[in-house]
């Protein structure tokens, strides 16, 4: 990460100050450059008489005192596409954004343009929800044993090499409403444990990561399991893969991501598969 800049996408609202503070903290920690991108909608800019020069002046004035190398990029166009293009052009390693922006809180993941960024960015996207006071101290990674969730685990380990990692897999017992058998529950639990063992046996996980990794299988719905585990391990960052083995995140994005991810108070990092 030391050689890869961080890109901060901001709409210059007060809520995005949290994202700016976290991006500055990470840039200083990783000894890298921070690129602050603000995109003006041509129609809104014309209506309000805004010009890129004025937006740049405002950003520069609101930047806290820092020794981080900060670059400002102000453009007109579609935020989703321009953020991704800038991240590729500048060879950024991470995109950071906030929740008070563009199309409103309810559209953070399901609407344009942040959903577009999450689905199409070639690098992880970190959505900041909390005011950053300390570096991350406990990270929770959700897995469905897919390649994408492995990529998410490895990215979390790469970005934060000294932070405890907690890997959790949520599973349901089929027909549990009809079949009240403890034996079936035990068999399903044992099968899931084997899946976890195989997942962790992959040689792509290095020894340093293993030493600070705790893994668990938890029976229950994904959202309920995540909320309980977050409280248990005091996680301040949740990491999710954007695609799963059986449409895991696609299903979540389509059905309950708005409820799940808007209710999670912790920062969330979305990671695409490296392939």
Buried (B, 14 or more C-beta within 10 A) or exposed (E): BEEBBBBBBBBBEEBBBBBBBBBBBBBEBBEBBBBBBBBBBEEEBEEEEBBBEEBBEBBEEEBEEBEBEBEBBBBBEBBBBBBBBBBEEBEBBBBBBBBBBBBEEEBBBBBEBBBBBBBBBEBBBBBBBEEBEEBBEBBBBBBBBBBBBBBBBBBBBEBBEEBBBBBBBBBEBEEEEEEEEEEBBEEBBEEBBEBBEEBBEEEEBEEEBEEBBEBBBBBBBBBEBBBBBBEBBEBBBBBBBBBBEEEBBBEBBEEBBBEBBBEBEBBBBBBBBEE
